[in-house]
Amino acid sequence: MYEIIFQIDIKKYLKKLPKKDVEKIIKTIEALSTEPRPRWIEKLKSRVGYRVRAGNYRIIYTVEDKKLIVFVIDIDDRKDVYK
């Protein structure tokens, strides 16, 4: 299993979201610990990493296979995450 590491400010951002959305985001992130590159993810072209959808939110992350780490870089609404 991969260890999930969050950027520090992501936890603060999640506290501001509705509970229903946070549950969906957390469930999606937890799934990445067993399969960090599921078939429905997209590799980003504009920056390093991958994108996975969780409802109207996007989770941007990188994977370090040698250390078994998934590093969550950003979580934001789909209209704002790429800015």
Backbone bond lengths (Angstrom), bond angles and torsions (degrees), N, CA, C in turn:
res aa  C-N    CA-C-N  psi(-1)  N-CA   C-N-CA  omega(-1)  CA-C   N-CA-C  phi
1 M - - - 1.456 - - 1.522 110.31 -
2 Y 1.313 114.70 145.78 1.456 121.65 178.02 1.525 109.50 -88.26
3 E 1.315 115.74 144.59 1.460 121.42 174.82 1.529 108.18 -84.52
4 I 1.318 116.92 137.34 1.465 121.94 178.21 1.527 108.26 -97.62
5 I 1.328 116.13 125.97 1.467 121.38 177.38 1.529 107.53 -122.50
6 F 1.330 115.63 131.78 1.457 121.66 179.93 1.518 110.67 -102.66
7 Q 1.316 115.42 144.98 1.452 119.80 167.02 1.531 106.57 -65.73
8 I 1.302 118.77 144.93 1.466 123.45 -170.51 1.534 113.21 -54.12
9 D 1.308 119.05 -46.09 1.468 121.31 -174.09 1.526 113.60 -74.66
10 I 1.300 119.29 -9.96 1.458 121.44 -179.77 1.524 110.90 -67.44
11 K 1.306 117.94 -39.05 1.466 120.75 179.50 1.527 110.86 -62.59
12 K 1.322 117.50 -38.08 1.468 121.26 176.56 1.523 110.39 -64.98
13 Y 1.328 116.90 -41.02 1.458 121.68 179.89 1.531 110.49 -62.87
14 L 1.325 117.31 -42.08 1.462 120.73 -178.42 1.523 112.00 -64.11
15 K 1.322 117.95 -32.04 1.466 121.34 179.26 1.525 112.19 -64.40
16 K 1.329 117.50 -23.18 1.461 122.14 -177.94 1.531 112.52 -85.70
17 L 1.327 117.53 -15.06 1.459 121.52 -175.56 1.521 111.66 -85.75
18 P 1.339 116.91 158.92 1.469 120.10 174.60 1.537 110.65 -62.18
19 K 1.316 115.79 145.97 1.465 121.78 -175.50 1.529 111.90 -56.84
20 K 1.313 117.14 -39.52 1.471 121.82 -179.29 1.527 110.90 -60.46
21 D 1.334 116.74 -42.33 1.460 121.08 179.37 1.523 111.80 -69.51
22 V 1.320 116.31 -39.18 1.468 120.74 179.66 1.529 109.96 -63.29
23 E 1.326 116.98 -41.48 1.461 120.27 179.03 1.518 111.34 -60.85
24 K 1.325 117.23 -41.75 1.465 121.59 178.97 1.528 110.88 -66.12
25 I 1.316 116.85 -41.60 1.469 121.66 179.71 1.529 109.87 -64.69
26 I 1.315 117.43 -46.58 1.467 121.48 -179.00 1.531 110.55 -63.64
27 K 1.305 117.28 -41.08 1.465 120.99 178.25 1.531 110.45 -61.44
28 T 1.310 117.34 -41.82 1.458 121.77 178.58 1.527 111.00 -64.89
29 I 1.326 116.45 -43.12 1.470 120.72 179.81 1.528 110.52 -65.93
30 E 1.322 117.25 -41.12 1.463 119.91 178.87 1.523 111.37 -62.04
31 A 1.321 117.61 -34.74 1.462 121.04 177.48 1.529 111.30 -64.42
32 L 1.326 117.23 -28.50 1.458 120.84 178.89 1.526 112.15 -68.19
33 S 1.315 117.82 -21.25 1.468 119.97 -179.68 1.526 111.77 -68.27
34 T 1.319 117.66 -28.40 1.462 120.51 177.69 1.522 112.21 -95.64
35 E 1.315 117.07 -32.57 1.466 121.74 179.40 1.529 108.71 -138.65
36 P 1.350 117.93 90.66 1.465 120.04 -174.49 1.538 114.75 -71.25
37 R 1.329 116.36 -15.21 1.464 119.33 178.51 1.528 110.75 -130.14
38 P 1.334 117.05 66.56 1.470 118.56 178.02 1.530 109.96 -65.32
39 R 1.307 116.64 163.55 1.471 120.27 -173.44 1.531 113.91 -66.57
40 W 1.320 118.11 -18.69 1.474 119.80 -177.19 1.537 113.55 -92.19
41 I 1.307 118.84 2.67 1.465 120.37 178.02 1.518 109.68 -82.65
42 E 1.317 115.59 165.76 1.460 120.64 175.84 1.511 109.32 -126.83
43 K 1.326 115.14 135.78 1.454 119.77 173.74 1.525 107.01 -77.74
44 L 1.320 116.92 133.68 1.458 121.14 -177.59 1.524 110.89 -76.23
45 K 1.306 116.04 143.40 1.460 121.94 177.99 1.520 111.77 -98.40
46 S 1.330 116.02 -31.16 1.463 120.38 -175.10 1.525 113.36 -84.05
47 R 1.332 116.85 -18.13 1.465 121.30 178.29 1.523 109.05 -156.35
48 V 1.299 116.72 170.65 1.462 121.76 -178.04 1.518 110.35 -73.23
49 G 1.306 116.92 136.85 1.453 120.46 174.32 1.511 113.55 126.85
50 Y 1.327 113.47 -168.82 1.459 122.61 -177.61 1.520 109.68 -128.95
51 R 1.345 114.43 162.16 1.459 120.52 178.68 1.518 108.20 -129.42
52 V 1.319 114.77 134.96 1.457 120.61 173.57 1.528 108.08 -130.46
53 R 1.328 115.52 144.66 1.462 120.27 -178.66 1.518 111.09 -92.82
54 A 1.318 114.66 144.06 1.469 122.48 172.57 1.518 106.37 -139.72
55 G 1.322 116.15 87.38 1.465 120.36 -174.88 1.513 110.10 67.11
56 N 1.328 117.47 -128.69 1.466 121.93 178.43 1.520 112.49 -86.50
57 Y 1.313 117.17 5.26 1.464 121.38 -177.87 1.515 110.44 -108.33
58 R 1.321 114.68 153.78 1.456 121.58 177.57 1.520 108.07 -120.65
59 I 1.320 115.05 138.95 1.456 122.40 178.82 1.521 106.97 -112.33
60 I 1.322 116.48 120.12 1.454 122.42 178.78 1.532 107.36 -103.69
61 Y 1.328 116.22 129.75 1.461 119.21 -176.38 1.523 111.38 -151.51
62 T 1.330 115.03 164.15 1.461 122.02 173.49 1.526 108.02 -122.32
63 V 1.326 115.36 162.96 1.460 121.24 -179.00 1.522 108.74 -127.19
64 E 1.323 115.93 131.34 1.464 121.91 172.67 1.521 107.04 -113.09
65 D 1.331 116.12 98.42 1.461 120.74 -174.69 1.523 113.11 -66.84
66 K 1.311 118.00 -36.07 1.465 120.35 -177.73 1.526 111.93 -65.61
67 K 1.331 116.68 -32.97 1.465 121.53 -179.54 1.529 112.82 -100.89
68 L 1.341 116.69 -2.99 1.468 122.82 -177.26 1.531 111.46 55.91
69 I 1.328 115.52 54.36 1.461 121.75 -178.83 1.531 110.20 -125.80
70 V 1.326 115.71 135.83 1.456 123.13 167.73 1.518 105.91 -110.57
71 F 1.335 116.72 117.24 1.458 121.77 -177.62 1.523 108.91 -105.09
72 V 1.332 116.52 111.16 1.467 122.06 -179.86 1.521 108.01 -81.26
73 I 1.332 115.34 114.77 1.456 122.31 -175.24 1.519 112.24 -88.90
74 D 1.332 116.10 -42.44 1.462 119.46 -173.13 1.520 110.25 -153.32
75 I 1.314 116.10 145.49 1.460 124.09 170.98 1.505 106.16 -136.32
76 D 1.320 115.51 126.98 1.468 118.57 -179.91 1.512 109.25 -160.29
77 D 1.326 115.51 169.27 1.446 121.93 175.37 1.523 109.14 -59.96
78 R 1.299 117.10 148.57 1.466 120.99 -174.89 1.519 113.23 -58.87
79 K 1.324 117.54 -29.31 1.472 119.35 -178.73 1.519 112.56 -80.74
80 D 1.350 117.95 -16.18 1.462 120.77 -175.62 1.525 114.61 -112.86
81 V 1.308 119.56 -14.57 1.461 121.49 -169.70 1.528 113.29 -66.86
82 Y 1.305 119.62 -28.20 1.456 121.69 -175.03 1.523 113.70 -92.95
83 K 1.326 117.72 0.66 1.465 120.93 -178.10 1.508 110.72 -77.30
